Amino acid sequence: MIARLLAALILCCLPAAGVASAQSFAVTLDDGPHLNETPLLSPAERNRALLDALAKHKVKGALFVTVQNGAARPEGLALARAWGEAGHFIGNHTMTHPDLNKADVTLAKYQEEILACDAVIRELPGYRKWFRFTYLREGNTPEKRDGMRAFLKEQGYRNAYVTLDTSDWRFDSKLREVLARDPKADIEPIKRLYLDHLWQRAQAYRDLAWKLQGRDIPQVLLLHHNLVNALWLDDALTMLKQKGWRGVSPEEAYADPIYALQPDRPAAGQSLLLSMSRSLGLGRFDGWERLVDDGEFEMQALKKLGY
């Protein structure tokens, strides 16, 4: 009896990073496929680099399509199709990426965006009825929140939650800004701080899962279809693997019961784990600031380095 109590006490006191079982994660990318021009790589090259990184690591991912970013044109739709043909999943991220929390974005208008996107992507291989809220915002009023929950249920859509939220878009913006000034700039410091950012977020959200669930959950990682990931997704996946994390498909991750939960907040959204913590009154726990700073910590570090 005493031995069992001691074992339980030791287990409870172990930090999340010390848990023996491998932490799993699923890769999802939003806003693609982009047809905008960026330094270093063309749209097709960026798309291929992302697919090559996933293939190298034998990981299935999901692309959440924002149609007006590229899929409204034949060449952009072909890039989205390539994801399905490679065995990945295709989800819905609206036509034009509106913000449901804005007063001028009505519930009806937002739902029209989803249905219009569905009409474009539903014939693609890998299509799933998965919807990713834009900006991870589910409506700033109970009426919008509940209206969307009812709509998704009626349409047979899954809320494609994120648990491991990142600010990769901030690094992408900085990277493109630096390369626009100097195409030969040393971008290694941006890469290093980007990978540090991903690992900081990974550890923090793993710890938060233990606070809320008392276990590891399959984390759903949010990235974007952009230059920073075209260049460094391979490095990110290598890092996570070296840290003992294991890639799983989004379909496997979403089978976990945590992704059936609906946090009871007046304005739901953000990482599912962060939304849950607020619903449960966890408050501003240790490390909270680094989860909501949009990468400002790393941007300040880059500024000190002259970027």
C-alpha positions as CSV (number, residue, x, y, z in Angstrom):
1,M,0.0,0.0,0.0
2,I,2.8,2.4,1.0
3,A,4.7,1.5,-2.2
4,R,1.7,2.3,-4.3
5,L,1.2,5.6,-2.6
6,L,4.8,6.5,-3.1
7,A,4.7,5.6,-6.7
8,A,1.6,7.7,-7.2
9,L,3.2,10.6,-5.4
10,I,6.3,10.4,-7.6
11,L,4.2,10.2,-10.8
12,C,2.2,13.3,-9.7
13,C,5.4,15.2,-9.1
14,L,7.0,14.4,-12.4
15,P,7.1,17.4,-14.8
16,A,5.5,16.8,-18.2
17,A,8.9,16.9,-19.9
18,G,10.0,13.9,-17.8
19,V,7.1,11.6,-18.8
20,A,8.5,8.5,-20.4
21,S,6.0,8.0,-23.1
22,A,6.5,9.8,-26.4
23,Q,4.5,13.0,-26.8
24,S,2.6,12.9,-30.1
25,F,1.7,15.8,-32.4
26,A,-0.1,16.3,-35.7
27,V,0.9,18.9,-38.3
28,T,-1.7,21.3,-39.7
29,L,-1.1,24.3,-42.0
30,D,-3.6,27.1,-42.5
31,D,-4.2,29.7,-45.2
32,G,-2.9,27.7,-48.1
33,P,-2.1,27.4,-50.8
34,H,-0.6,30.8,-51.3
35,L,0.2,32.1,-54.7
36,N,1.9,35.3,-53.5
37,E,5.5,35.9,-54.5
38,T,8.1,35.6,-51.8
39,P,11.9,35.9,-51.7
40,L,13.9,32.7,-52.4
41,L,11.0,30.4,-53.5
42,S,8.1,30.4,-56.0
43,P,4.6,29.3,-54.9
44,A,5.1,25.9,-56.4
45,E,8.6,25.5,-54.8
46,R,7.1,26.5,-51.4
47,N,4.4,23.9,-51.8
48,R,6.8,21.2,-52.8
49,A,9.2,22.0,-50.0
50,L,6.4,21.6,-47.4
51,L,5.3,18.3,-49.0
52,D,8.8,17.0,-49.2
53,A,9.5,17.8,-45.5
54,L,6.3,15.8,-44.5
55,A,7.3,12.9,-46.8
56,K,10.8,12.8,-45.4
57,H,9.5,12.4,-41.9
58,K,6.7,10.1,-42.9
59,V,4.1,12.4,-41.4
60,K,0.6,13.0,-42.7
61,G,-0.6,16.6,-42.4
62,A,-3.6,18.7,-43.1
63,L,-3.9,21.8,-45.2
64,F,-6.7,24.2,-44.3
65,V,-7.6,26.0,-47.5
66,T,-8.4,29.7,-47.7
67,V,-9.7,29.8,-51.3
68,Q,-8.8,33.4,-52.3
69,N,-5.2,32.9,-51.3
70,G,-4.8,30.7,-54.3
71,A,-7.3,27.9,-54.8
72,A,-9.6,30.2,-56.7
73,R,-7.2,29.9,-59.6
74,P,-6.4,26.6,-61.5
75,E,-2.7,26.8,-60.6
76,G,-3.5,27.3,-56.9
77,L,-6.1,24.5,-56.8
78,A,-3.5,22.2,-58.3
79,L,-1.2,23.0,-55.4
80,A,-4.0,22.1,-52.9
81,R,-4.7,18.9,-54.9
82,A,-1.1,17.9,-54.6
83,W,-1.7,17.6,-50.8
84,G,-4.5,15.2,-51.2
85,E,-2.7,13.2,-53.8
86,A,0.3,12.9,-51.4
87,G,-2.0,11.4,-48.8
88,H,-2.7,14.5,-46.7
89,F,-6.0,15.9,-45.6
90,I,-7.8,19.0,-46.9
91,G,-9.9,21.1,-44.6
92,N,-12.0,24.3,-44.8
93,H,-10.6,27.7,-43.8
94,T,-13.2,30.0,-45.5
95,M,-13.0,31.9,-48.8
96,T,-11.4,35.1,-47.7
97,H,-10.3,34.7,-44.0
98,P,-12.8,37.0,-42.3
99,D,-12.7,37.6,-38.6
100,L,-15.9,36.4,-36.9
101,N,-15.3,38.6,-33.9
102,K,-15.7,41.7,-36.0
103,A,-19.1,43.5,-35.7
104,D,-19.5,43.7,-39.5
105,V,-19.0,39.9,-40.0
106,T,-22.4,38.5,-39.4
107,L,-23.1,34.8,-38.6
108,A,-24.8,34.4,-41.9
109,K,-21.9,36.0,-43.8
110,Y,-19.4,33.8,-42.1
111,Q,-21.4,30.6,-42.8
112,E,-21.6,31.6,-46.4
113,E,-17.8,31.8,-46.5
114,I,-17.6,28.2,-45.2
115,L,-20.1,26.8,-47.7
116,A,-18.5,28.6,-50.6
117,C,-15.1,27.2,-49.6
118,D,-16.6,23.7,-49.3
119,A,-17.9,24.0,-52.9
120,V,-14.3,24.5,-54.1
121,I,-12.5,21.8,-52.0
122,R,-15.0,19.0,-51.6
123,E,-13.9,17.2,-54.8
124,L,-10.2,17.2,-53.8
125,P,-8.6,14.0,-52.7
126,G,-8.1,14.0,-48.9
127,Y,-11.1,16.2,-48.3
128,R,-12.6,16.1,-44.8
129,K,-15.4,18.0,-43.2
130,W,-13.0,19.8,-40.9
131,F,-13.4,23.5,-40.3
132,R,-10.6,25.7,-38.8
133,F,-11.9,29.0,-37.4
134,T,-10.0,32.0,-38.9
135,Y,-7.7,33.6,-36.3
136,L,-8.9,30.8,-34.0
137,R,-11.8,33.1,-33.1
138,E,-15.2,31.4,-32.6
139,G,-17.3,34.5,-32.2
140,N,-17.2,37.3,-29.7
141,T,-20.7,36.8,-28.5
142,P,-22.6,33.8,-27.2
143,E,-25.0,34.1,-30.1
144,K,-22.2,33.8,-32.7
145,R,-20.5,31.0,-30.7
146,D,-23.7,29.0,-30.3
147,G,-24.8,29.7,-33.9
148,M,-21.6,28.4,-35.3
149,R,-21.7,25.3,-33.1
150,A,-25.2,24.5,-34.3
151,F,-24.2,25.2,-37.9
152,L,-21.2,23.0,-37.9
153,K,-23.2,20.2,-36.3
154,E,-25.9,20.6,-39.0
155,Q,-23.4,20.5,-41.8
156,G,-21.5,17.5,-40.4
157,Y,-18.3,19.5,-39.8
158,R,-15.7,18.9,-37.1
159,N,-14.3,22.0,-35.3
160,A,-10.6,21.4,-36.3
161,Y,-9.2,22.6,-33.0
162,V,-5.6,23.6,-32.4
163,T,-3.9,22.9,-29.1
164,L,-0.3,23.8,-29.9
165,D,-0.7,27.3,-31.2
166,T,2.4,29.1,-32.6
167,S,3.2,32.6,-33.9
168,D,5.0,31.3,-37.0
169,W,3.3,34.0,-39.1
170,R,5.3,36.6,-37.1
171,F,8.6,35.0,-38.1
172,D,7.5,34.7,-41.7
173,S,6.7,38.4,-41.8
174,K,10.1,39.2,-40.3
175,L,11.9,36.9,-42.7
176,R,10.3,38.4,-45.8
177,E,11.0,41.9,-44.5
178,V,14.7,41.1,-43.9
179,L,15.1,39.4,-47.4
180,A,13.3,42.3,-49.1
181,R,16.0,44.7,-47.8
182,D,18.9,42.3,-48.5
183,P,18.3,39.1,-50.5
184,K,21.7,37.9,-49.2
185,A,21.1,38.6,-45.5
186,D,22.1,36.0,-42.9
187,I,18.8,34.5,-41.9
188,E,20.3,31.8,-39.6
189,P,19.4,33.8,-36.4
190,I,15.8,34.0,-37.5
191,K,15.8,30.2,-38.0
192,R,17.4,29.6,-34.6
193,L,14.9,31.8,-32.8
194,Y,12.0,30.3,-34.8
195,L,12.9,26.8,-33.7
196,D,13.4,28.0,-30.1
197,H,9.9,29.5,-30.3
198,L,8.3,26.3,-31.5
199,W,10.0,24.3,-28.8
200,Q,9.0,26.8,-26.1
201,R,5.4,26.6,-27.2
202,A,5.5,22.8,-27.4
203,Q,6.7,22.4,-23.9
204,A,4.3,25.0,-22.5
205,Y,1.3,23.4,-24.1
206,R,2.3,20.0,-23.0
207,D,2.6,21.2,-19.5
208,L,-0.8,22.9,-19.8
209,A,-2.3,19.6,-21.0
210,W,-1.0,17.9,-17.9
211,K,-2.5,20.7,-15.7
212,L,-5.9,20.3,-17.3
213,Q,-6.1,16.6,-18.3
214,G,-3.4,14.9,-16.2
215,R,-2.0,13.3,-19.2
216,D,-0.3,13.8,-22.6
217,I,-2.7,14.5,-25.4
218,P,-2.0,14.3,-29.1
219,Q,-1.2,17.9,-29.7
220,V,-2.5,19.6,-32.9
221,L,0.2,21.9,-34.1
222,L,-0.8,25.1,-36.0
223,L,1.5,26.4,-38.7
224,H,0.9,28.3,-41.9
225,H,1.5,27.6,-45.6
226,N,4.3,30.2,-45.9
227,L,8.0,30.8,-46.6
228,V,9.3,30.3,-43.1
229,N,7.9,26.7,-43.0
230,A,8.8,26.0,-46.6
231,L,12.4,26.7,-45.5
232,W,12.4,25.2,-42.0
233,L,9.6,22.7,-41.6
234,D,12.1,19.9,-42.1
235,D,14.2,21.4,-39.3
236,A,11.2,21.8,-37.0
237,L,10.1,18.1,-37.5
238,T,13.7,17.0,-37.0
239,M,13.9,18.9,-33.7
240,L,10.7,17.6,-32.4
241,K,11.7,14.0,-33.2
242,Q,15.1,14.5,-31.5
243,K,13.2,15.8,-28.4
244,G,11.3,12.5,-28.3
245,W,8.0,13.7,-30.0
246,R,6.2,11.5,-32.5
247,G,4.3,12.7,-35.5
248,V,0.8,11.3,-36.0
249,S,-1.9,12.0,-38.5
250,P,-4.5,14.7,-37.7
251,E,-7.2,12.0,-38.1
252,E,-5.5,10.0,-35.3
253,A,-5.1,13.1,-33.1
254,Y,-8.8,14.2,-33.5
255,A,-9.9,10.8,-32.3
256,D,-8.8,11.8,-28.8
257,P,-11.8,12.7,-26.6
258,I,-10.4,16.1,-25.8
259,Y,-11.3,17.3,-29.3
260,A,-15.0,16.6,-28.6
261,L,-15.0,19.2,-25.8
262,Q,-16.6,22.7,-26.2
263,P,-15.2,25.2,-23.6
264,D,-18.0,27.1,-21.9
265,R,-16.8,30.7,-22.5
266,P,-18.7,33.7,-23.8
267,A,-16.1,34.2,-26.5
268,A,-14.5,30.8,-27.3
269,G,-11.3,30.4,-29.3
270,Q,-7.5,30.3,-29.4
271,S,-5.8,27.1,-28.5
272,L,-8.3,24.6,-27.1
273,L,-6.1,24.2,-24.1
274,L,-5.9,27.9,-23.4
275,S,-9.6,28.2,-23.9
276,M,-10.2,25.3,-21.5
277,S,-7.9,26.9,-18.9
278,R,-9.9,30.1,-19.0
279,S,-13.2,28.2,-18.8
280,L,-12.0,26.4,-15.7
281,G,-10.8,29.6,-14.0
282,L,-7.1,28.7,-14.1
283,G,-6.2,32.3,-14.6
284,R,-2.8,33.7,-15.6
285,F,-0.7,30.7,-14.7
286,D,3.1,30.7,-14.8
287,G,4.3,31.1,-18.4
288,W,0.9,32.4,-19.6
289,E,2.5,35.6,-21.1
290,R,4.7,33.6,-23.5
291,L,1.6,31.9,-25.0
292,V,-0.2,35.1,-25.9
293,D,2.7,37.4,-26.9
294,D,2.6,36.6,-30.6
295,G,6.3,35.9,-30.6
296,E,7.2,39.3,-29.2
297,F,9.9,37.8,-27.0
298,E,11.8,36.4,-30.0
299,M,11.1,39.6,-32.1
300,Q,12.8,41.6,-29.3
301,A,15.8,39.2,-29.4
302,L,16.1,39.7,-33.1
303,K,15.9,43.4,-32.7
304,K,18.9,43.3,-30.4
305,L,20.7,41.4,-33.1
306,G,20.0,44.1,-35.6
307,Y,17.0,42.6,-37.4
